[in-house]
């Protein structure tokens, strides 16, 4: 079968949380924040046998508020690459989730097994991720918060709200938009200030609400039925002056300003306030400190991209950090995390600002612009292009000139390995790299990284936005599912790619004994 590039085991075993929340004095990686980004990163590191622990300020898994509402297609693909997508698909609702400024985008004709989104609230996403992370043996220390840290030459000393301290080789801030890790590291967070306030809440109403969406001079608003049977409220406030934790009175005033009534508002389950501020960390890495998720970027929730962006940050970072911790790759590999993910985050900020500009108010000019955009997105080519962007399927890292596949997500090909049907994504379940040879048996030898592999294949491949591309002779796939090298039996550039992404050959001399196999693509 295709070769799984070798990895070494960590010298430390993951620790179980001790009684009384006692913690070991040292972990290879400490993650501040146990939301979706932190959980996904912990899983990636645990798959690579790295000693990782999560610090979470919440005392339990309970999540107050609706927050994110689903997973886009690329996030579902990533979970499929790790063999856990079915856990989420069983609990969510498959829908056409992608949209731009409230124009729904049907991506069902894009070339992916998951040409849809999954409606699933963040509370469920976190619960499923936490179950997986606990199965992998990662300790989650709850009811404790990082209060500061001091970075040395070889480690970081972390201080905690409990008065305890611990040491880590690396610290990753997944602690949200107000990230203490980012602030303590002195990383700038430039961007734009809010132009609007939104309130979101789950409430009961004594009167029948005015269901649906609406625009007016204040902004955009909506009343819909929540999972709980309550009313889910999204309303734009009339002023930016109100800040901090919102009250029931704030919500009532906002509803009256829009609808002329608060519909007998009562018994709120929760109320939150958010804005359209758009900010991004100047760097995602500073020494032994890294940032991911909302700690690295904040933006309006329109388009539902925030949670997905954080999960994808984690998958880009996890395997790189694992290899650096093990010593199989140099520390400089971590610089590629910022180089690849910062432009992706910047593009999300840009498209959310564009959407808010269209939705901001209900004046005639914006209404006309929304209608023109909606007509444009009804055409196949623009719909597919924007749909691929909003769902994360078109992400391409700049890995230089070459084949159209280089830097893009690898399609989930149907393979036949030794007579057994196999999907390519199954080869990524262990979060390790894969080298596929679609040429002749014995055509590529990659010692000392691995023994030879053979995969026979014919026919074109299809990629979102790009369309059909010529089938390459061989492909090197990174653990995050992106293509690191495309070539043929000449192996030109393969050694450089292996060294760049999987470390120099001197660190791989123990890679031996991987069996050969013939494989055949059946799709």
N, C-alpha and C positions, 0 to 999 in steps of 0.2 A: 504494500500500500504506500501512498505518498509519505515522504519522510517528515516526521515531526522534529523540528530542529531541537537539539538537546538543550536542556536546562539543568542546572545543578540545584540540589536541595539546600534550603537554608540550614545554617548551623544551629538555629534555634527552633524549637517547636512552639506552635501557638499555645498561649497560656489560657487556662480557663479562669473566669472571674472568681476570685476568692470570696469567702464569707466576709460580710461586712464591707463589701466593695473594696477589699484590699487589692492592691495592684502590684505586679512585679516592678522592679526598679528600672527595667529597661525593655523597650520594644524596638525592633528595627524601624518600623514606621508607626507614627501616631497620627490618627485622623481626627481633627476637631470637627464634630458635627456628624450626626447619624441620620441625616435625611437621605433621599435617593442617591445623591452624588456620593456621599461618604460611604453608604452601604455598597454601591456598585464598585467603588474603588477598593474597598476592603475585600470584596469577593475576588476581584482580579488579582490582588496581591496574595490572597490565600490560595488560589489555584496555582500560583507560582511557588508555593511553600514558603512565603515570607511571613515573618512574625509581625503581625499588624494588630493594632487595637484601636477602638473607636471611643472617643469621649463625647458623651451626649448629655446636655443639660437637662433634658426632660427626664422625669423620674420613671416614666412608662412609655409604651409605644403610642399612647393616645395622642391623636393629632387634632387640635381644635381648628375648625375651619375647613372649607372646601379646597382651597388652593388649586393645584394643577388638576386637570380633568382627564388626562389621557396620554397615550403613547403614540408617537408618529411611526411611520413605516420603518425608518432606519433604526430606531430604538428597538422595535420588535425584532428586526433582523439581528441586532447585536445580542439580544437575549437568546435568539435562536442559535447563534454562534456558540453560545455557552450551554445550550441544551436545556434552558429553563423557560423558553417562551410559552410553552403549553400551560405553565402554572398561571400565567397572566391571562392568556386567551380563555381559559376556563371560567374566569371570574368577570371578565369585561365584556363589552358589547362591540362587535366589529362594526365600524361605521366609516363613512368617508369623512374623516376628521379634518383634513387639510383645508385651509381657507385663507383668503387674503382680504382684509378689510370687510369681513362678513360676507364675502362672496365665496360660496362653497366650491371646492375644487375636487372633481372626481379623478382620482389617480388609479382607478382600477385597470387601466390599460398600460400602466408602466411596467417594465420588465423586472418584477420581483415576486417572490412567493407571497409577500405580505403587502399587496397593493391596496392598503387600507390603513386606517387608524384604529385604535382601541380605546373606547370610552371606559375609563376606569379611574376612580378618584385616587388622589395621592395617598390617602390613608390606607387604601388597599394595596397600592404599589409598594409603599413602605413596609407593610406587614409581610408581603410575599418576599421582598428582598431581605428583610430581617430574618425570616425563617431560613432562607438559603444561606445567609452569612453565618448563622448559628450552626447550621449543618457542617459548614466548612471549618468550624472551630474557632471563629474569631470572637474574642471577648468584646462586649459592648459595656462600657462602664457608664451607668446612668446616674442622673442626679449629681453630676459633677461637671464643672466648666473650667476650661483653660483661662487663666488670668494673666499669664505672661510667659515669656521664655527668654533664654539667653543662649545664643549660638556660639559654640566653640569650633575649633579646627576639625574635630572628629565627631561631634555629636551636638545635640540640642538638649538643654535642661529646661523642662516644662514645669511650671508651677500651676497648681490647681486650686479651685475655690475651697476645697476641703482642707487645705493646708498642706496636703501631700505634694510630692514632686516625683517626676520620673524623667528618664533620659531616653532619647530616640536618636536614631541615625538621621531620620528625615521627619519633618512635620508638614502635614498637608491641611490647609484651611479649607474646609467644606462647611463653614459656619455662617453662611448667608450673606446678604447684602451689607449688613453692618459688621462684617467680619472683624473680630478682635485680632485674629492672626494677621490679616492684611494690615491693619492699623499698627500693630506692634512691630511688624516687619518694616514699616516705613514705606510701603508701596503706595504710590499715588493712585487715585481713583478718578481720573478726569472724565468729563462728560457734560451732559446738559441737565439743568435743573427742571423741576416739575412745571408743567403748564396746566395740569388738571389734577384734581383729586377724585378718585372713585371710592365709593363705599360698596362693600360686598357683605351680605349677611344671609343667614337662614333664620326665618322668623315665622310666627303665626300671624294671620290676619283675620279679624272678625268679619270684614267685608270681602266680597269677591274682588280679587286684584285685576288690573288691566293687563292680561297676559300678553307677552310678546316683546319685541324690540321697538324702540323709537329713537328718533333724533329730534333735537330742538336747539334753541340758541345756547343752551348750557352745555350740551354734549350728547352722549349716548347713554341709554338706559335700557334695562330689561327686567322683566318679572317672569319667572318660570318655576316649575315644580321641582323641588329637590328630591334626592333619593329618600329622604326621611319623611316625605309627604308635606313638609313645610314649604314655604315660598322662598325661593332663592332670588335675592334682590341684588342687582347691580345698578348703581345710580351715580351720576356725576354731580358732585357738589357745586354749589353756586359760587364758592369762594375757595381760594387757596389758604385762607387765613387759619383754618382749623387744622391742627396737626396732632400727632400723638394718638393715643388709644381712643377710638371713637365711642360715643355713648348712644344710647337709644334715642336721646333727644336729637343728636346730630343726624341720625338716620331718618327720624320723623321729619325734621326740617327739610332734608334733601328731597324726600318723597313729596312733601307738600309743594315745594318749589317746582317740581316737575308735573305732578299729577293733580295738584290741588287738594289732595288728601293723603293721609298715610295709611288708608284702608283699615284702620283699627289695629295698627301695629302692636304686637305684644309678644312676650315670651321668646326673646331672641336666643338661639342656641349659641351664636357667635356673631360678632361684627368685626370687620377688618377694614383698614384704609390702605389704599395703594395709589401710586402716582405713575406718571409716564416718564419719570426721571430715567435717563439712559447713561450709564457709566460703565467704564471698563478699566480693569487694572492695567497700569502702564506696563507691567511685566507679570507673567504668571509664575515666575521663579526668581527667588533671590536667595542665593546660597543653598542652604538645606531646607528652605521654606518654599512650599509650592501652594498654589491656589487653584481651586476648581469650583464649578457651579456658580451660584450667586455670589460667592466671595470674589469671583473673578469678573463678573458681569451682571448688571441689573438692567431691566427694561420692562416695558409694559407687558401685561399678560396676553394681549391680543395675538392670536395665532397659536397660542398654547405651546410655545417653543422652549420655555425656560427649563423645565424639568428634563426634557429631552436633551437639551444642550449640555446640561450638567452630567447626565449619564454618559454622553458621548465623550465629554472631557475625561471622565474617569477611565474609560476604556482606552483612550489614547495614552494616558499617563501610566496606567497600572503596569503594563508589561515592561515599559522603559524603566520605571522606578525599580521594579523587581530585578532586572538585569544589573542595574547599577549597585543595588544593595548586595547582590551575590558576588559582585566583582567581575562578572563576565563581560560587562560593557563599561567603558569609561564614563565618568561623571558628565562629560559633555553631551552624552545622549539626551539628558534631560532638557538641554536647550532646544531640542527639536519639538518638545511639548508646546512651548510658547510659540515657536515659529509656525507650527501647524494649526494650533487651536485659536490663537489670537485673531487671525483673519476670519475664521468661522464665526467667532463671537461678534466681531465688528460688523459682519454682514447681517447677523440677526438684529443687532441694534439698529442698523440702517433700515431693514424692512419693517421693524415695529414702528419706528418713527414715521415712515411713509404711511403705514396703515392708520396711525393716530391722526396724521395730517388730514387724511380723507374722512375720518370718523369724528374729528374733534367737535364740530358743531353742525347743526342742521341747516346752514344757509344754502341759498340757491347755487352758489358756485361750487361748493363741496358736493352737493347733491348731483350736479351735472358731471363732476369729475368721477364720482363713484359709478354713475351710470356708464360713462365711457369705459372705465376700467372693467366693469362687469361685462360689457359687450366684448371687449378684447379677450377677457379670460374665458369666454364661451367658445373661442376658436381653439382648435386642437393644439397647435404648436405653443402658443402662450400659456394655455392651461397646463400642458405637460411640463413646460419649463418652470413655471412658478410653483406648480404642485410638487415637483421634485425638490425645489429649494425649500419649501415650507415643511416637507416631510423628511428632509435630510438625506435624500437619496442621491443628490448630485454633488456631495462634498468631494472635492479633489484636492489633495495636498500637493504642493509644488515640489515634486521630486526631480525636476529637470525635464529636458526634452526627451521624447521617445514615443512609444506606443500609446494610443489613446487610453489604454487601461491603466497606465502608470499613475500611481497616487490615488486612484479611485477604489471604491469598494469592489471586492471580488464577487462576481455573480455566484449564486448557490447552485452550482452545476450538479446534474445527476450523473453519478459515476457507477461503473460496475467494477468492483475490486475482487479479484479471485472468484468471479461468478456471483458475487453478492452485491445487490443494489445498495448504493451509498450516496448520501448527499454531501457536497463539499463542506457545508457548515459543520457537519459532525466531526470533521477533522480539526476544527477549531475549539472543540469543547474544553480542551485542557489549557486554553489561552497561550498556545505556543505557535511558532511560525510553521509554515508548510511550504515545501517546494514540490511543485507539480511539473512533471516532464511529459509533454504531449507528443514527444518525438519517438524515435526508435528505442527499443530495449537496450539499455546500457549506454545511451547516448550522452548522458551527463553524469559526471562523477564530481562530488563536492567534498571529498575528504579534505581536511579533517572534520568538517561539520557533520557529515552524514555519509552513509553508503548510497549507492545508486537507487534510483526509482524509475519506473516506467509506467506511462499512462498514454494509451493510444487514443486519438481524438480526431474528429473531423467536423467541419461546419462552422458557421459564423457565431459570434456571441452578440448579445444585445445589451446596451447599457442605457440607463435613464439619461435623457437629454442628448447624449452622443449618438445613440442608435446602434446599428450593427457595426461591429469591428471584426477585422480578420483574426481568426483564432491564432494565438501565438504558439511557438514551439515549447515554451516553458515559462512558468510563472512562479515567482517567490511572493508568498502571501504573509504579511505580518500578523501577529496575534490579534490585532484589532480589525482584521479583515480587509485591510487596504493593501494594494499591490505595490511591492517594493522594487521589483525588477521584472522585466519582460524580455525574453530572448529566445535563443534556439540552441542547438547542439554546439555552436561555437563557444558558448558560455561567456561571450564578451560582456564584461561588466559585472558578472555574477559574484566573483570574489570580493569586489569592492562593495557590492550591496550587502553581502553576508557580513563583511567586516563592519560596515556602517551600522547595521541594525542588530547584529547578533554578536558583536565583539570580535577582536582579532583572533587569528587562528591559534595562537599560543594558548588561548584560554579554552580551546575546544578539542584538545588532543585526545581527550577521553571519549569522544563521540565515536563509538564503534558498535558493530553488531546489530544494525538495523536491517531487517530482512527486506529483500527485493520482492516486488510483486508487479504483475501486469494489471493494468486498469483500462477500462474502456468507457468513454462517455456515451450515455444512451439517450441523451436528449439533444 
